[in-house]
Amino acid sequence: MTLPLIKENTSKPQFTKLTETFTQAMNNDSVARAKICGNMVWTAFCAPAATNRIYDSMTGYLKNNEKKYSGENLPEAPLPNSFWREFDEALSGPEGGYDASSITMTVASLGKSIDPKFFLLAEQAANNHDGVREPNRRSIPDMISLKELGAQPENSLASNLYKMLTENGFDAEVLDREAIGLRNLTPALRYLNTRILQMHDVWHLVAGYQTTSLHEIAISAFQLAQFGHNYSAMFLATICSISHLRQPMGFPILLQTIKEAWLHGREQPPFMDIEWEKEWQQSIDEVREKYGAKPFQGSFPADLLEKFAA
């Protein structure tokens, strides 16, 4: 399996043509698919400051408001050859296919193969993102206590989170923050990545995303729209590239889902600025009403990929 067209298109795109290219990819044009994957790879692994511009342009969020981005500086880091070897292996995947844990760790490990300059650019992009205020000045939050969650009133946000975690065997944080080395990140990235490990499942509940494969892809687009989450950008670029090369018939479903979740994320209040621990005793509906949040409404059944697999 090779990926020459994706690699060829991993560069700054012609933004004015991205909406058209995205539409062509939605119609399963193979060249357009490769271009979209290349654009995703470029912003995920080279140019984090370009994320909003790329996804806004692809999804048509800008409409006729291109002036918003006029004169925008989009610095980029180079991609070493070692990255493409690792990325090719990631696209091939394990013999039995990926599960939720293995794809997460595989995508996270790609960060070891990118240029160190990228992380400086990612820190700058995180501090400049309009979805969170001064992440570099925020203190690292304590671990969530399952005991505290379980002690909250029935039907509260906390009790729903407690049931979700315990009934599914989930950890209080998606990954072990120490095991994946978050303490070694720069201040904004350390805070944001620690906080989303804590609040990923809270966002599932409040933003209306189920814990299915398709909705994990969707909530990644939501998180990316909300605060420019680098891991989510890397995850989406990898998943779409796998689909382009190995499962092209499903590619339009992924793009439609990503588009809808991106637009949802752009239209919701900034979740990263909400002090969720202060809302533990409120119901999910009360939290939504307080902040003006609306649940995700996608075009496809949340369990569509599971049905295909069966």
N, C-alpha and C positions, 0 to 999 in steps of 0.2 A: 504494500500500500504506500503510495506516495502522496505528497501534498504540494506539488510545485505551484499550482495556481493560487493556493492560499498564501504561500510564502511570497509569491510575486505581488500580491495585493496587500501585503502587510506594510502599508505606508500611508502617509497622509492622503485622504481621498479628495475627490472633487465633491465638496459638500452639497453643491447645488443639484447634483445628480443622485444623491443618496436615496431620496424618497423613491425615485423612479427605479433605481437598482433594487431596493428593498421590495417593491411591488413585483418586479420581475422574479426575484427569488421566491416570493410567496407563490408565484405561478410555477415554481420548480425549474426555472431556467438554471442549468448547471453552472454556467459562467457567472451569472449573478449570485448564485449561492456562494461560490468561491470568493467573489469580491466582498460580500457581506461578512463572511468568516474572516477574511483578511483584515477588514476594517475593525472587527471586534478584537482580533488578536493585537492589532496595532495599539488601540487605546488601552487594552488590558495589560499588556506587557511592555509597552514603550512610552505611551503618552497619556498618562492618567488625567491630565488637565483637559483632554479632548473628549472625555466621556460624555458630558452633556451635549456637546456639539454633535457627536456621532449619533447618539441615540435619539436626540431631538430631531435631527435631520432624517434619520431612517424612518421614524414613526410618524413623521409629519406634525410633530408637536409645535414646531416653529410656525407652521403655515406660511404666512407672508412676512414674518417678523425676523428676517435674516439680519436686520440692522443690530439686533441684540449682540451678535457675535462679530461685528465688523472690527477689524484690526486686532482680533484676539491673538495673544501669544500662546503657541502650542509647542512648548519644548518637548523633545523626545530623547529617549535613551536608545542606544543601539542594541540589537539582539545578537548575541554571540552564536556561533555555530552549535555550541553545546546545547543551547536552548532548543534548537530545531531537532536535534537527536532525541532529547527528552520528550519533546512535544509529540514527535512521531510515535514514540513508545506509548505515550499516554493515549493517543488516538487508537492504537492497536488494542490496548487494554488486556486484561487477564483472559485466559481461555474461557472461563465460565461467565464472562461479563462482569460489569461493575455492580456493586451494591452501594447503598448510601455511604457507608464508612469508607470503602476503598476509593470511590471517586473523589470524596472529600480530601483524603490524604494524598491522592495522586495530584490533584490540582494544586494543593498547598505546596507540594514538593517542587513544583515547577518554579516557584519563587527562588529556589537555590541556583537556578540556571540563568537568571537574568542579570543584566548589568547593574552594578551597585548604584549607578547614577539614578536608576529608576526610583529607588526608595526615597531619595531626596526630592524628586519630582512629585512622588506620591504624597509626601508630607506637605509640600507646598499646596498641592491640589486639595488635600483634606482641610487645610486651614482656610482656604479660599472658597470652599463650597458653601452655598447659601442654605444648605439643609441642617447645619449645626453651627452653633456659635462657639468660637475659641476652643476647639477640642484639645489643643495643646496645653491649655491651662487647667484642664479638668483633672480631678483626682481619680485614681483608679478605684472603682467600686469594689466593695466586699462581695464575697460569694453569697449567692442566694441560699436561704435556709429553707429546706423542705418542711421542717417542723413549723416554721413561721407561716408558710403558705397553707399548710394543712389546718392551722388554727383559725383561719379567717372564715367569715360567714359563708353559709351555703349560697351557691350561685354567684359569688363574687368573682372578680377577675382572678384573684389569688387561688380560690378553690378550684376554678376551672383549669388553671395552670397546673395545680397540684394533681388533679385527676389525669390531665394529659400526660404529665411526666411519669407518674406512677403506673398508670394503666398500660402505657406503651414501653415502659422500661427505659425511658429517656433519662439522661443525666441532667442535673440542674443547669449546667452549661453544656453547649453542644460539643465542645472539645475541651480538653484539659489545657488551661491557659499556660501553665508552666511547661507542659510537655511539648507544646508547639512554639515555645520561645517568645511569647509576647513581650516579656520583660526586656527583650533586646531591641524592640522597635523604637522608633523615634516617638516623641510624646503624643502627637495627635493620632498616629496610627495605633499606638499602644492602647490609648483610651478607646478609640472607636472599635477596634477589633475585640477588645475585652467586653465592651458594653453590648455589642451585637451577639457575642457568645451567650451572654446572659439573657438578652431580650428577644432573641430570634423567635422563640416559641410564644412569647407574649405578643409579638407582632403577628404571628400566625393567627392567634385568637382575635385580636382587635381588628386587624386588617382583613380578616375573613379568608385566609388561605388554609386549605386542608393540608394534612401531612402525607400527601401522595407524591409520586414522582413528578407529575406535571406541575403541581402546585409548588413543589420545591424549586423548580425552574422559575416559576412565576414569581415567587417571593424573592428570588435572587434579583430579578429585574426590578422589583419594587424597592429592595434595599439599595440597589445601584442608583435608582432615581432619587431616593431619599437623601443619601449622603455620600454617593460616589464610592461605595464599598469595593475596594480593589479585588478582594477574593471573589465577590459576586461577578465582577467583570471577567476575571480569569475563568470562572466556572462556566459562564455563558459562552465565552469564546470556545472553550474546550468541548462543551456539549454540542454546540452547533457544528463544529468541525467534525466531530464524530458522526453526527447525523448526515452531514454533507457527503462524507466519504463512505459511510457504511450503511446508513438507513435513509437514503434521500427521500423516500416517499413520506416520511414523517417530518421533513424539514419545514413545510408550510405550517404545520400545527405548532411547532416550536416558535416560529417567527410570529404567528398570530398571538400566541400566549405571551411571549416576551413583549410585544407591542402593547397589548392591553394592560399588562402589569406595570410596564414603564409609565404609561399614561396615568394609570391609577396612582403610582408613587409620586408623580409630578403634581398631581391635583390634591393630594392629601396634606394635612398639617405636618410639620416636621416632627416625626416620631422620636428622633434622637434627642430632642429638647424636652420631652415629657419626663417628669420624675415619676416613673411607673410605680415605685415602691409606695408613693403617697396615694395611689389609686387602688391598692390591693383590695380594699373593702367594698369598692364600687362594682356594680355589675358591668358586664361588657357593654351592654346597651347604654348605660349611664356614662361610661368612659367615652364611647363614640359620640354621644350627644354633647358632652362637655367640650370636646376638642373639634367637633365637626368632621369626624372621620366616618367614611363610608366603606362597607365591606366590598371586597373584590367580586366582580361579576364577569367571569370569563365565558368565552363562546363554547368551550368544550367541557364535558364532564370531568371533574377533578380526577377520577380514577381511570381515565381513558387509556393511559399507558399500561396500567395493570391489566385492563381488559384485553388489550392487544397481546400482551405477554401470555395471557391465559389461552 
